[in-house]
Amino acid sequence: MDRPYIVFLDAETIGEVQEMQVLRELCNLTSYQSTPHSLRITRIAGNEIVITNKVLIDSEVIDACPAMKLVCIAATGMNNVDLPYAKSKGISVKNVAGYSTESVVQHTFALMFALNNKLEYYTNYTRSGLYSKSHLFTHYGPAFNEIHGKTLGIIGLGTIGKRVAAVAEVFGMDIIYYSTSGKNTGNIYRNVPLEELLEKSDIISIHCPLNDETRNLINDSHLGMMKKSAVLINTGRGGIVNEAALARALDIGTISGAALDVLEKEPPDPQNPLFRIKSPEKLIITPHLAWATIEARTRLVQGLIRNIKEYLSTSKNV
């Protein structure tokens, strides 16, 4: 069987993964680290299968590339492809779901523990040499608390939110959640209105999608409902938390701290107000890597391979 011609438009988005060699053996693969908007059509032309993470596949591209029969999205989200138009042209579009759940859950707790245990402060204290000069075996800097017995409020109880809840239960936390769609009910955890979740939670973790209902969901008003001792974690989507409002809340002590793996603009603008808060130790920002353990990225490429094999087995039998 002839190997299909496949182009990967933005391979740098998944980094170096050993499983890519399997993909190369499966097909005639051309791989680009990134593809600017102006080169989409040129690079796709003549290829039967296109792999993209973030590169936009719109009606312009679809009309200009008649050889394209399958778009494989190297992600779960599918908003970079014009799905209705692709379907009308007989183009299959496949994503990879569920590959990053454990990775995101792990990073969520890494951020939670780093914030709660004031790890940046205590690490810097030791590195500075002050601990070596101390006469006491323990240094009492900023106080921190056990998470056992605390209330975790989860915004968005989908696959990842449920897994976060299950792990949190192991640490003895009480779980409440808010369904952003209003449709996710009947779970073993207590579903509460957003206002109640904000008022009662010691730690709030966001795991909902970004849409018209959730954009700027956490704003000045909602931040003001939180406990002053509470912390906010967002490993969901940038744009759910209003960044200017969060910067103000951290500056005036509305909340105790925050940890973000996602921002409204990525990479961020250097003038982002979060980079200018008065007490930077209150905030942890990581560069959208919660999803990206090597295991998760390996599962992602394996998912791409499955989707391509399924397409090939179906298309050759038609």
MIVOVO-497434 format. One record per residue (C-alpha): residue number from 1; residue in three letters; chain; x, y, z. Coordinates in steps of 0.02 Angstrom, whole numbers, plus 32768, in hexadecimal, padded with zeros to 4 digits. Example, Ala and Ser with C-alpha at 12.3 -4.5 7.8 and 13.67 -1.06 7.14 Angstrom:
+-----+------+-----+------+------+------+
: seq : type : mol :    x :    y :    z :
+-----+------+-----+------+------+------+
:   1 :  ALA :   A : 8267 : 7F1F : 8186 :
:   2 :  SER :   A : 82AC : 7FCB : 8165 :
+-----+------+-----+------+------+------+
This chain:
+-----+------+-----+------+------+------+
: seq : type : mol :    x :    y :    z :
+-----+------+-----+------+------+------+
:   1 :  MET :   A : 8000 : 8000 : 8000 :
:   2 :  ASP :   A : 8042 : 80AB : 7FD2 :
:   3 :  ARG :   A : 806F : 8115 : 8066 :
:   4 :  PRO :   A : 8007 : 81B5 : 806F :
:   5 :  TYR :   A : 8052 : 8261 : 8067 :
:   6 :  ILE :   A : 8040 : 82B9 : 810E :
:   7 :  VAL :   A : 8078 : 8365 : 8149 :
:   8 :  PHE :   A : 808C : 8398 : 81FF :
:   9 :  LEU :   A : 807B : 8455 : 8200 :
:  10 :  ASP :   A : 80B6 : 847E : 82B0 :
:  11 :  ALA :   A : 811A : 83EE : 82F8 :
:  12 :  GLU :   A : 8174 : 845C : 8377 :
:  13 :  THR :   A : 80D0 : 8469 : 83D9 :
:  14 :  ILE :   A : 80E6 : 83B6 : 8417 :
:  15 :  GLY :   A : 81A3 : 83B5 : 8426 :
:  16 :  GLU :   A : 8214 : 831E : 8414 :
:  17 :  VAL :   A : 81B3 : 827C : 8427 :
:  18 :  GLN :   A : 81FF : 81D3 : 83FE :
:  19 :  GLU :   A : 8158 : 8197 : 83B9 :
:  20 :  MET :   A : 816D : 820E : 8325 :
:  21 :  GLN :   A : 81DD : 818C : 82D4 :
:  22 :  VAL :   A : 8149 : 8116 : 82C9 :
:  23 :  LEU :   A : 80E8 : 819E : 826F :
:  24 :  ARG :   A : 8177 : 81B7 : 81F4 :
:  25 :  GLU :   A : 8179 : 80FD : 81CD :
:  26 :  LEU :   A : 80BD : 80FE : 81AF :
:  27 :  CYS :   A : 80BC : 8185 : 812C :
:  28 :  ASN :   A : 811B : 81FE : 80BE :
:  29 :  LEU :   A : 8128 : 8284 : 8144 :
:  30 :  THR :   A : 815F : 8336 : 812A :
:  31 :  SER :   A : 8172 : 8390 : 81CF :
:  32 :  TYR :   A : 8180 : 844B : 81F0 :
:  33 :  GLN :   A : 81A9 : 8492 : 829A :
:  34 :  SER :   A : 812C : 851D : 827C :
:  35 :  THR :   A : 80C5 : 8560 : 81EC :
:  36 :  PRO :   A : 809B : 8619 : 81D7 :
:  37 :  HIS :   A : 7FEC : 8646 : 819B :
:  38 :  SER :   A : 802D : 8676 : 80EF :
:  39 :  LEU :   A : 807B : 85CA : 80CD :
:  40 :  ARG :   A : 7FE9 : 855A : 8101 :
:  41 :  ILE :   A : 7FAA : 8538 : 8051 :
:  42 :  THR :   A : 8057 : 8523 : 8004 :
:  43 :  ARG :   A : 8089 : 84A2 : 8085 :
:  44 :  ILE :   A : 7FE5 : 8442 : 8087 :
:  45 :  ALA :   A : 7FD1 : 8439 : 7FCA :
:  46 :  GLY :   A : 7FDC : 8385 : 7F88 :
:  47 :  ASN :   A : 7FD4 : 8334 : 8034 :
:  48 :  GLU :   A : 7F47 : 82BD : 805C :
:  49 :  ILE :   A : 7F57 : 82CD : 8119 :
:  50 :  VAL :   A : 7F7E : 8369 : 817D :
:  51 :  ILE :   A : 7FB3 : 836D : 8234 :
:  52 :  THR :   A : 7F9C : 8410 : 8290 :
:  53 :  ASN :   A : 7F99 : 8449 : 8344 :
:  54 :  LYS :   A : 7F7A : 8504 : 8335 :
:  55 :  VAL :   A : 7F85 : 852D : 827B :
:  56 :  LEU :   A : 7EDC : 8568 : 8238 :
:  57 :  ILE :   A : 7E86 : 84FA : 81B8 :
:  58 :  ASP :   A : 7DFA : 8567 : 8175 :
:  59 :  SER :   A : 7D8F : 856B : 80D8 :
:  60 :  GLU :   A : 7E1A : 85C3 : 8077 :
:  61 :  VAL :   A : 7E92 : 8534 : 8098 :
:  62 :  ILE :   A : 7E0F : 84AE : 807A :
:  63 :  ASP :   A : 7DDF : 84F6 : 7FCF :
:  64 :  ALA :   A : 7E95 : 850A : 7F9B :
:  65 :  CYS :   A : 7ECC : 845A : 7FCE :
:  66 :  PRO :   A : 7E5A : 83D9 : 7F7A :
:  67 :  ALA :   A : 7ED3 : 8349 : 7F9F :
:  68 :  MET :   A : 7EB7 : 835E : 805A :
:  69 :  LYS :   A : 7E44 : 82D5 : 809C :
:  70 :  LEU :   A : 7E6E : 82CB : 8155 :
:  71 :  VAL :   A : 7E9D : 834F : 81D5 :
:  72 :  CYS :   A : 7EEA : 8308 : 8273 :
:  73 :  ILE :   A : 7EEB : 8383 : 8303 :
:  74 :  ALA :   A : 7F7C : 8368 : 837A :
:  75 :  ALA :   A : 7F10 : 839F : 840C :
:  76 :  THR :   A : 7E64 : 8388 : 8456 :
:  77 :  GLY :   A : 7E1D : 8432 : 8426 :
:  78 :  MET :   A : 7DDF : 8442 : 8373 :
:  79 :  ASN :   A : 7DBE : 84FD : 8365 :
:  80 :  ASN :   A : 7E4B : 8518 : 82E7 :
:  81 :  VAL :   A : 7DED : 84B8 : 8260 :
:  82 :  ASP :   A : 7D4E : 84F0 : 8207 :
:  83 :  LEU :   A : 7CF3 : 844F : 8231 :
:  84 :  PRO :   A : 7C4F : 846D : 81D3 :
:  85 :  TYR :   A : 7CA8 : 84A0 : 8134 :
:  86 :  ALA :   A : 7D21 : 840D : 813E :
:  87 :  LYS :   A : 7C8E : 8396 : 8151 :
:  88 :  SER :   A : 7C36 : 83E3 : 80BC :
:  89 :  LYS :   A : 7CD1 : 83C0 : 8053 :
:  90 :  GLY :   A : 7CE1 : 830C : 808E :
:  91 :  ILE :   A : 7D7B : 832C : 80F8 :
:  92 :  SER :   A : 7D8A : 82C8 : 8199 :
:  93 :  VAL :   A : 7DC9 : 8322 : 8234 :
:  94 :  LYS :   A : 7E0C : 82BE : 82C8 :
:  95 :  ASN :   A : 7E4C : 82FB : 8370 :
:  96 :  VAL :   A : 7E9D : 829D : 8401 :
:  97 :  ALA :   A : 7E3A : 82A1 : 84A3 :
:  98 :  GLY :   A : 7E70 : 8272 : 8553 :
:  99 :  TYR :   A : 7F2B : 8265 : 8536 :
: 100 :  SER :   A : 7F5A : 82EE : 85B2 :
: 101 :  THR :   A : 7EE5 : 82CE : 8645 :
: 102 :  GLU :   A : 7F65 : 8287 : 86BE :
: 103 :  SER :   A : 7FE6 : 8309 : 868A :
: 104 :  VAL :   A : 7F71 : 839B : 86AC :
: 105 :  VAL :   A : 7F38 : 8352 : 8752 :
: 106 :  GLN :   A : 7FEC : 833B : 8789 :
: 107 :  HIS :   A : 8019 : 83EF : 875C :
: 108 :  THR :   A : 7F7E : 842F : 87B3 :
: 109 :  PHE :   A : 7FB8 : 83E3 : 8856 :
: 110 :  ALA :   A : 806C : 841B : 8838 :
: 111 :  LEU :   A : 802C : 84CE : 8830 :
: 112 :  MET :   A : 7FB9 : 84B3 : 88C5 :
: 113 :  PHE :   A : 8046 : 8472 : 8933 :
: 114 :  ALA :   A : 80C2 : 84F5 : 88F9 :
: 115 :  LEU :   A : 8047 : 8580 : 8923 :
: 116 :  ASN :   A : 8007 : 8536 : 89C5 :
: 117 :  ASN :   A : 80B2 : 8506 : 8A0B :
: 118 :  LYS :   A : 8106 : 85AA : 89D6 :
: 119 :  LEU :   A : 818C : 8545 : 897F :
: 120 :  GLU :   A : 81D7 : 85D8 : 8920 :
: 121 :  TYR :   A : 81F6 : 8639 : 89C0 :
: 122 :  TYR :   A : 8243 : 85A7 : 8A1F :
: 123 :  THR :   A : 82AD : 856F : 898C :
: 124 :  ASN :   A : 82F0 : 861F : 8974 :
: 125 :  TYR :   A : 8311 : 862D : 8A2F :
: 126 :  THR :   A : 837E : 8591 : 8A2A :
: 127 :  ARG :   A : 83D7 : 85C1 : 8989 :
: 128 :  SER :   A : 83FE : 866F : 89CC :
: 129 :  GLY :   A : 846F : 8627 : 8A52 :
: 130 :  LEU :   A : 8403 : 8667 : 8AE1 :
: 131 :  TYR :   A : 83D8 : 85B7 : 8B1A :
: 132 :  SER :   A : 8490 : 858C : 8B27 :
: 133 :  LYS :   A : 84A8 : 8621 : 8B9B :
: 134 :  SER :   A : 8413 : 85F8 : 8C09 :
: 135 :  HIS :   A : 8424 : 85B0 : 8CB8 :
: 136 :  LEU :   A : 837A : 8558 : 8CA9 :
: 137 :  PHE :   A : 8356 : 84B9 : 8C47 :
: 138 :  THR :   A : 82AC : 84FE : 8C0E :
: 139 :  HIS :   A : 828A : 85A6 : 8BBE :
: 140 :  TYR :   A : 81E0 : 85F2 : 8BE1 :
: 141 :  GLY :   A : 81B7 : 8660 : 8B4D :
: 142 :  PRO :   A : 810A : 8674 : 8B03 :
: 143 :  ALA :   A : 808D : 85FC : 8B51 :
: 144 :  PHE :   A : 8041 : 8571 : 8AE9 :
: 145 :  ASN :   A : 7FB3 : 84F9 : 8B07 :
: 146 :  GLU :   A : 7F84 : 8444 : 8AEB :
: 147 :  ILE :   A : 7F0C : 8426 : 8A5B :
: 148 :  HIS :   A : 7EBC : 839A : 8ABE :
: 149 :  GLY :   A : 7E0D : 83D1 : 8AF1 :
: 150 :  LYS :   A : 7E0E : 8467 : 8A7C :
: 151 :  THR :   A : 7D8A : 8485 : 89F8 :
: 152 :  LEU :   A : 7DBB : 8473 : 8942 :
: 153 :  GLY :   A : 7D46 : 84CA : 88C8 :
: 154 :  ILE :   A : 7D52 : 8488 : 8817 :
: 155 :  ILE :   A : 7D0F : 84F0 : 8788 :
: 156 :  GLY :   A : 7CE6 : 8475 : 86FE :
: 157 :  LEU :   A : 7CD2 : 83BF : 8731 :
: 158 :  GLY :   A : 7CFE : 836A : 868F :
: 159 :  THR :   A : 7D7C : 82DE : 867A :
: 160 :  ILE :   A : 7E0C : 8341 : 86C4 :
: 161 :  GLY :   A : 7DA3 : 8393 : 874B :
: 162 :  LYS :   A : 7D64 : 82EB : 8786 :
: 163 :  ARG :   A : 7E14 : 82A5 : 878E :
: 164 :  VAL :   A : 7E4F : 833D : 87F2 :
: 165 :  ALA :   A : 7DBE : 8320 : 8869 :
: 166 :  ALA :   A : 7DEB : 8268 : 8880 :
: 167 :  VAL :   A : 7EA0 : 8291 : 88A8 :
: 168 :  ALA :   A : 7E6D : 831E : 891D :
: 169 :  GLU :   A : 7E00 : 82A4 : 897E :
: 170 :  VAL :   A : 7E9C : 823C : 89A2 :
: 171 :  PHE :   A : 7EE4 : 82D5 : 89FA :
: 172 :  GLY :   A : 7E46 : 82E5 : 8A61 :
: 173 :  MET :   A : 7DFF : 837D : 8A0A :
: 174 :  ASP :   A : 7D46 : 83A7 : 89FE :
: 175 :  ILE :   A : 7D0C : 83BA : 8949 :
: 176 :  ILE :   A : 7C8B : 842F : 8900 :
: 177 :  TYR :   A : 7C78 : 845F : 884A :
: 178 :  TYR :   A : 7C23 : 84D7 : 87D3 :
: 179 :  SER :   A : 7BE5 : 849F : 8728 :
: 180 :  THR :   A : 7C03 : 852B : 86AC :
: 181 :  SER :   A : 7B87 : 84DE : 8632 :
: 182 :  GLY :   A : 7B05 : 84BC : 86B8 :
: 183 :  LYS :   A : 7AF1 : 840D : 8671 :
: 184 :  ASN :   A : 7B72 : 83AB : 86D4 :
: 185 :  THR :   A : 7B0C : 836C : 8766 :
: 186 :  GLY :   A : 7AF1 : 82C8 : 87C2 :
: 187 :  ASN :   A : 7BA7 : 82B3 : 87F7 :
: 188 :  ILE :   A : 7BE1 : 8273 : 889F :
: 189 :  TYR :   A : 7C20 : 8322 : 88C6 :
: 190 :  ARG :   A : 7BB2 : 83B4 : 88F7 :
: 191 :  ASN :   A : 7B84 : 8429 : 8869 :
: 192 :  VAL :   A : 7B73 : 84DD : 88A7 :
: 193 :  PRO :   A : 7B58 : 8588 : 885A :
: 194 :  LEU :   A : 7BF7 : 85E4 : 882A :
: 195 :  GLU :   A : 7BE0 : 8665 : 88B3 :
: 196 :  GLU :   A : 7BD5 : 85DF : 8939 :
: 197 :  LEU :   A : 7C6F : 8586 : 88F6 :
: 198 :  LEU :   A : 7CD2 : 8628 : 88F9 :
: 199 :  GLU :   A : 7C9C : 8651 : 89AB :
: 200 :  LYS :   A : 7CBC : 85A5 : 89F7 :
: 201 :  SER :   A : 7D57 : 8565 : 899E :
: 202 :  ASP :   A : 7E06 : 856C : 89E4 :
: 203 :  ILE :   A : 7E4F : 853A : 893C :
: 204 :  ILE :   A : 7DF9 : 8555 : 8894 :
: 205 :  SER :   A : 7E32 : 84F2 : 87FC :
: 206 :  ILE :   A : 7DF3 : 851A : 874C :
: 207 :  HIS :   A : 7DD8 : 848D : 86CE :
: 208 :  CYS :   A : 7D50 : 84CE : 865B :
: 209 :  PRO :   A : 7D58 : 84FB : 85A1 :
: 210 :  LEU :   A : 7D64 : 85AD : 8562 :
: 211 :  ASN :   A : 7CC2 : 85E6 : 8511 :
: 212 :  ASP :   A : 7C49 : 8678 : 8515 :
: 213 :  GLU :   A : 7C0B : 8643 : 85C2 :
: 214 :  THR :   A : 7CB8 : 8630 : 8611 :
: 215 :  ARG :   A : 7D1C : 86BF : 85C4 :
: 216 :  ASN :   A : 7D4D : 8736 : 8652 :
: 217 :  LEU :   A : 7CEB : 86C7 : 86C8 :
: 218 :  ILE :   A : 7D61 : 86F0 : 8757 :
: 219 :  ASN :   A : 7D5C : 87AE : 875D :
: 220 :  ASP :   A : 7D68 : 8838 : 87E0 :
: 221 :  SER :   A : 7CBD : 880F : 8826 :
: 222 :  HIS :   A : 7CDA : 8754 : 8834 :
: 223 :  LEU :   A : 7D8A : 8766 : 887B :
: 224 :  GLY :   A : 7D3D : 87D4 : 8901 :
: 225 :  MET :   A : 7CCE : 8744 : 8938 :
: 226 :  MET :   A : 7D62 : 86D4 : 8961 :
: 227 :  LYS :   A : 7DB1 : 86BD : 8A0B :
: 228 :  LYS :   A : 7E49 : 8729 : 8A28 :
: 229 :  SER :   A : 7EA8 : 868B : 8A53 :
: 230 :  ALA :   A : 7E71 : 8631 : 89B3 :
: 231 :  VAL :   A : 7EDB : 860A : 891B :
: 232 :  LEU :   A : 7EA7 : 85FC : 8865 :
: 233 :  ILE :   A : 7EEF : 857D : 87E9 :
: 234 :  ASN :   A : 7ECE : 857E : 872E :
: 235 :  THR :   A : 7F0A : 84EE : 86C3 :
: 236 :  GLY :   A : 7E70 : 84FC : 8653 :
: 237 :  ARG :   A : 7E73 : 8587 : 85D3 :
: 238 :  GLY :   A : 7EB5 : 8637 : 85CE :
: 239 :  GLY :   A : 7E2E : 86BA : 85C4 :
: 240 :  ILE :   A : 7DC3 : 866A : 864C :
: 241 :  VAL :   A : 7E1E : 86D3 : 86CE :
: 242 :  ASN :   A : 7E23 : 878E : 86B0 :
: 243 :  GLU :   A : 7EDD : 87AE : 86C3 :
: 244 :  ALA :   A : 7ED3 : 8866 : 86F0 :
: 245 :  ALA :   A : 7E52 : 883E : 8776 :
: 246 :  LEU :   A : 7EBF : 87B3 : 87BB :
: 247 :  ALA :   A : 7F55 : 8828 : 87C4 :
: 248 :  ARG :   A : 7EEE : 88A5 : 8826 :
: 249 :  ALA :   A : 7EAD : 881E : 889B :
: 250 :  LEU :   A : 7F5C : 87E1 : 88C2 :
: 251 :  ASP :   A : 7F9C : 8893 : 88DE :
: 252 :  ILE :   A : 7F15 : 88C4 : 895A :
: 253 :  GLY :   A : 7F0B : 881C : 89B1 :
: 254 :  THR :   A : 7E5F : 87E8 : 8975 :
: 255 :  ILE :   A : 7EA3 : 8737 : 8966 :
: 256 :  SER :   A : 7F40 : 86E5 : 89A7 :
: 257 :  GLY :   A : 7F8C : 86A5 : 8906 :
: 258 :  ALA :   A : 7F75 : 865F : 8858 :
: 259 :  ALA :   A : 7FC6 : 85E4 : 87E0 :
: 260 :  LEU :   A : 7FA9 : 85E7 : 8725 :
: 261 :  ASP :   A : 7FE2 : 8573 : 869B :
: 262 :  VAL :   A : 7F7A : 85CC : 8617 :
: 263 :  LEU :   A : 7F6D : 8683 : 85E5 :
: 264 :  GLU :   A : 7EFB : 86E4 : 8572 :
: 265 :  LYS :   A : 7F8B : 8704 : 84F9 :
: 266 :  GLU :   A : 8014 : 8682 : 84E4 :
: 267 :  PRO :   A : 80A3 : 86AA : 84E5 :
: 268 :  PRO :   A : 806F : 873C : 8554 :
: 269 :  ASP :   A : 8087 : 87F5 : 8537 :
: 270 :  PRO :   A : 811A : 8833 : 85A2 :
: 271 :  GLN :   A : 80A6 : 88BD : 85E0 :
: 272 :  ASN :   A : 8029 : 8841 : 8628 :
: 273 :  PRO :   A : 7FF4 : 8888 : 86D2 :
: 274 :  LEU :   A : 8017 : 87E0 : 8724 :
: 275 :  PHE :   A : 80D1 : 87FE : 8709 :
: 276 :  ARG :   A : 80CA : 88A0 : 876C :
: 277 :  ILE :   A : 8073 : 886E : 880C :
: 278 :  LYS :   A : 80BB : 88B1 : 88AF :
: 279 :  SER :   A : 80DA : 8806 : 88FE :
: 280 :  PRO :   A : 810E : 878E : 8873 :
: 281 :  GLU :   A : 8121 : 86FF : 88EF :
: 282 :  LYS :   A : 8062 : 86F8 : 88F5 :
: 283 :  LEU :   A : 805B : 86C0 : 883F :
: 284 :  ILE :   A : 809C : 862A : 87DF :
: 285 :  ILE :   A : 8092 : 862A : 8720 :
: 286 :  THR :   A : 80CB : 8596 : 86B9 :
: 287 :  PRO :   A : 80D5 : 8598 : 85F9 :
: 288 :  HIS :   A : 803D : 852F : 85C8 :
: 289 :  LEU :   A : 8092 : 848A : 85F0 :
: 290 :  ALA :   A : 8014 : 8432 : 8660 :
: 291 :  TRP :   A : 7FE4 : 83C1 : 85CE :
: 292 :  ALA :   A : 8095 : 839C : 8596 :
: 293 :  THR :   A : 80E5 : 830E : 85F7 :
: 294 :  ILE :   A : 8146 : 829C : 8584 :
: 295 :  GLU :   A : 80C6 : 8214 : 85A6 :
: 296 :  ALA :   A : 8037 : 8286 : 8571 :
: 297 :  ARG :   A : 808F : 82BC : 84D2 :
: 298 :  THR :   A : 80B5 : 8207 : 84AA :
: 299 :  ARG :   A : 7FFD : 81DB : 84BE :
: 300 :  LEU :   A : 7FD3 : 826F : 844D :
: 301 :  VAL :   A : 8041 : 822F : 83BF :
: 302 :  GLN :   A : 7FFE : 817F : 83D8 :
: 303 :  GLY :   A : 7F4F : 81C9 : 83C6 :
: 304 :  LEU :   A : 7F82 : 821E : 8323 :
: 305 :  ILE :   A : 7FC5 : 8179 : 82E2 :
: 306 :  ARG :   A : 7F23 : 811E : 8310 :
: 307 :  ASN :   A : 7EBB : 81A2 : 82B7 :
: 308 :  ILE :   A : 7F25 : 8196 : 821B :
: 309 :  LYS :   A : 7F21 : 80D7 : 8219 :
: 310 :  GLU :   A : 7E65 : 80D9 : 8230 :
: 311 :  TYR :   A : 7E51 : 8151 : 819F :
: 312 :  LEU :   A : 7EC4 : 80EA : 812F :
: 313 :  SER :   A : 7E6B : 8047 : 8156 :
: 314 :  THR :   A : 7DC1 : 8097 : 8131 :
: 315 :  SER :   A : 7DF4 : 80F9 : 8097 :
: 316 :  LYS :   A : 7E4A : 8065 : 8042 :
: 317 :  ASN :   A : 7DB0 : 7FF9 : 8059 :
: 318 :  VAL :   A : 7D38 : 8075 : 800C :
+-----+------+-----+------+------+------+
